[in-house]
Amino acid sequence: MNDIENRYFLYQGNVCDVYEEWPSPDLIVSDGAYGVRGFRGDTVDVNGLTEWYLPHVLAWTKAAKPSTSLWFWNTEVGWATVHPLLLANGWEYVQLAVWDKGLAHIAGNVNGNTIRQFPVVTEVAALYRRKTFIGTRDGQILDAKEWLRSEWKRSGLPMSKANEACGVKNAATRKYLTADWLWYWPPGEAVQKMAEYCNNYGTSTDWLYFSLDGKNQITAEQWDKMRAVWHHKNGITNVWSRPPLADSERLKGTMERSAPRTYKPTKLSAAHLNQKPLDLMLTQVSATTNIGDVIWEPFGGLASASVAAILLDRQAYVAEIDIGFAELAMKRLEEAKQEYCSHGIFKEDS
């Protein structure tokens, strides 16, 4: 991405006001309400989370590409509460990443007779991908697995011929066209070969096989763009053992603490109580996006995901309703842009 000036866009206000103005996201990093009264506007418990997230999930679903990914940060029970809402709106669950903060998070000092449970030293980030749905000639809407199988069966050719089409021994029928849990998203080259084979040897049709519009068969490039990005890095698992932010990492400043009928600025040792480590944000952004991609951070806080996006040469769209946090976020974003301008794309191994 070459446009240095437009590396990020920060909106101070309710993100619902700007969702429709932002370009379609390749990745959404959500770190909103946890149901623990952690900030003004958070719910008092998890029972209100589904209602709180509903307008946001609807906006995400409307704007998402077939290949959009979502990282959803929360507590374990907060995530479990919102999970059905995400599934109902076409988000496909991939996995749960756990941030293990270690004993340092509780300073090794917990009264077990008081809490009556194991001390909690974790937060979770659930990875979702926008489920791909494709229309058929008869008006059905099928997911990718169903659509591939349906198109091949429509051609009238035996399933075994898919192996011949793809030039493999048995992978096409065993992985690409299976109806069970062993299904594997085929590479675009394989889908294009199946399309060409069916249109050459299948039953005559007025709607081309493996076509999105009935007139042109799907290409390898079109198919690959429908799949969510994943850049694998050996050695990283779904458990992130990482101590809490230390004094040198945690931003200092003034924040507003809520009280009945008034909001008074209060000096705190931490500007934001839920600031995420930049290294975890770099891991999430680099794994699920490409250079130049659009990252949404709808509940910006201190905009850690957007800072990571800038350093990795992505384009960040971030909103923060609290003016104090927004001012701190703006400073971080500007510093990240200057860092990128001075040293280029951030190298995670450096």
N, C-alpha and C positions, 0 to 999 in steps of 0.2 A: 504494500500500500504506500503510495507516494505523497498523499495529501497530508502534510504535517499539521497544517492549521486546523483541519477538521478531524483530529484524532479522537476527540471525545465531545459529547454533548451532555451537559448537566442541566437538569430542570429542578428548580427549587419549588416544590409544591406537590400536590397529589398526582401520582403517576397516572391515575385513570384519566387525567385531563390530556395526556400526551401520547397514550398508547397508539392511537390511530395516526399520529404524525410521525412516528418512528418507522424506519424501514424494517422489513421482516427479519426476525432474529435467526441467527444460526445457533445461538446458545442463550439461555436465560439462566441467570444465577439468582435464586430467590433466597433471601435471608430476612424474612418479614416477621410477623407475629409468631410467638412461641406459646402464648397462653400462660405467661408467668408474670404479667404486669412489668415487663422489663423496660418499657418505654411508654411515653404518653401515646395512647391509641392502641396499645396491645390489649388483648382480652384478659379477663381476670382468671380464666382457666381454659382448658382445651375445648370445652363444650362450645365455645363461640368461634373456634377456628374455621370451621367449614363455611360459615356465613361470612367471616372476615375475608377468606381467600376467594370466595365464589366470583366476584366481579373480575378479579385478576386472572383466575384460571380461564374464564370465558374469553378475556382479551388475549391471553397467550395463545389459546387454541385458534382463535380467529386469525391471528397474525402469523402463526408459525408456518414454516415450510414443511414439506414431508420429511426433511432431514434434520429438523431442529431438535436439539437436546436441551434438557433441563436438569440443573442441579438444585435440589430442594433441601435447604438447611433447616433443622429443627431439633427439638428433643425427640426421643424415641416415641413417646406417646403422642406428641404433636404431629409428627410425621404420619403415624398410624391413623390418626384422626382425619387427616387431609387426603391420605392415599386413595380412598374410594372416590373422592371427588375428581382426582386426577385421572383415574382409570375411566370413570364415566364420561370424561371429556376427551377421550382418545389418546391419552398419554400412556405409553407402554413402559411398565416398570422393568428396569435392567438390573440394578443391584443397590445395596446399601453400603456406603462407606462410613466408617466409624472413626471419629477423631478421639483418640485415647490421650487425655491430657496428663495421665499419670498421677502419682501421689502428690506432686507439687501443687496440684489444683486444690487440694484440701489441706495442704501443709501437714499431712499425716496426723491431724488432730481432729477426731470426730467422736462424739459421744454416741456410742451405739445404742444405749438405753433410751436416748432421746429420739434418734431418727428411725430406729427399728427396721433398718434395711442396710444393704451394702451401700457405701458411699458412691455417689454418681460422679464419674470423672470423664464423661463422654458427651459429645454431640454427634449427630448423624447428618449425612448429606446423601440423599437418595438420588440416583441417576435415572432419569426417564428419557425416552425418545418419542417424538411425535409418531404415532402409529400411521403407517402409510396405507391409505385407502384409494382404490382405483375403481372407476366406473366401468361397467360392461355394456355391451350392445343392447341388452334387454333391461337396462336401468338398475341393475344391482350394484351395490357398493361393497366391494370385497377388500380384505386386507391383502398384502403382497403375496403371502403364501397361498391363500385361496385363489387369487387371481391367476397366478402362474399355472396352478393345477387345472383351473377352469379353462384357461385358454388352450392348454395342450389337449384336454379332453374334447373340447369343441372342434378341434381339427379332425377328430376321428382316427388319429394315428395311435398305434399301441404305445404305451408308456415306455417300453423298452427302446423305442426308436429315439428317445431323447438322448440316450447315451451316444448313439451314432451321430446325432446332430451336433453334439458338443465335443465329439472326438475323445470320449472317456470310456472306461470299461463299465462302470456302473454308478458313478457319482451322480449323474443327472437325475436318475429315478430315485436313488437312495437318499439324496440330500436336497436337490432342488425342487422335486415334484412330490415329495412325500407329504402325507397329511398328518404325521405324528410329530412328537417333540424333537425328533432328530433333524427337522428341517433346518437348512442352512441357507442364508441369503446368498444367492449366486452372484458371481461377478458379472458386470455388464456384458463382457464378451460372450459369456455363456448364454445369457438371455437373448442377445442379438442373434446368436447361432440358432437357438431354438425357434425364434421368430422367422428367420429365413427358411428354415427347414419346413415348418408348418405351412408357410405361405407358398412354398414350392410343391409340397407333396400332400398337403391336407385337402380335405373336402372343399370344393369351391364355395366361396363366401363373398358377400358384398361388404363385409366389415373385416378388414385385415386382421389376422391373428396377431396377438401381442401388440396391439395398437392402442394408443391413448385416445385417439380421435376417430378411429375407423378408417382413416385414409393413409396414414403412414405408420409402418411398423416401428416399434421402439428401438432406439439405438443404444449402444453400450454406454455412451456418455449420459444419455437421459436417465437410464436405469441407475447408474452409479451416483448421480446427483440426488436420487431419492433416498439414498442410504445415509444415515447419520455418520458423522466423522468419528473416527477413533484412531488415535496415535498411541500405540502400545509402547510402554517403557518397562523393560525387565527390572525386577526388583521392587516395584511398587505394587502393593496389594490393596485390598479394601479396608485395611486397618492402618490408620495413620498415627503412629506413636510420636507425639509432638508435644512438648511442655507448653503450658499456657504462656501467653505473651509476657515477656519480661519488661522491666522498666524501660530499657533502652528501645524496645520495639513499640511499646504502647504510647499512643498519642496522648498528650496532656492538654487540658483546656477546661473550659467552662461549659456545663450543660444545664438544662433546666429540669428540675425534679418536680413532679406533680404534687400538689397539695390541695386540699379543699378550697375552691374559689380563687386560688392564686397560683402563679407559677413564678418561682424565685430562682434566679441564676445562682448556681452553687458551684464553688470550686471543688474539683475532684482530682484525684491522682490519675484517673483515666478519663479521657474525653468521651469515650464510648465504652459501655460495659460489655458490649458483645463484638468488639473488633476482632476480625478474623486474621490469622497469620497470613502474610503475603505469600509465603511459600506454598501453602495449601491452595490458595487461589491460582497461583501459577500452574500448579499440578492440574487443577480442574480445567482451566482454560486451554492449556496446551494439549491435553488429552482429547478434547472434544471439539476443537475448532481448527481452522486453517488460517494462515496469514491473510489479512484483509477481511475476515469474517466480522459480522455484527454481533456484539454481545450486549444483552439487556441486563441491567441491574436495577430492578424496579424499586427496591427498598435499600437505597444506597448506603445509609449510615456514613461511614468514612470511605466508602467506594473502593474497598480493597480489590474486588473482582475487576473493576474498571481500571484500576492502576495496573493490575496484572495484564489486562487486555492491551493497554497502551504499550507496556514494556515488551509484549510479544507481537507487536505490529498488527493488532486487531483494532476494530473501531468500537468504542464504548458509548452506550446510551444509558445514562443513570439518572435516577430521580431521588430526591430526598425532601421530605415534607418539613423537617425541622431546619430552620434557617441557620442555627449554630452549627449543626452537623454539615449542612450544605457548604458553609464557608470553609470548614476544615477540609471537606472533600475536594473542593475547588483547588485549594492549596496543594493537596497531594497529587491531584491530576496534573496540575501545571508542572510540578516537580518531576512527575513521571515522564511527561512529554519532553522536558528538557533533558532528562536522562537518556531518553531514546534518541533525541537529536544529537547528543554528544557521543554516545557509544553504540548506537544501533540496537538491533533486536537483542533482548536479554537471552543469555545462554544459561539454561538451568544447571548445566554441569560445571559452570565456571565458579 
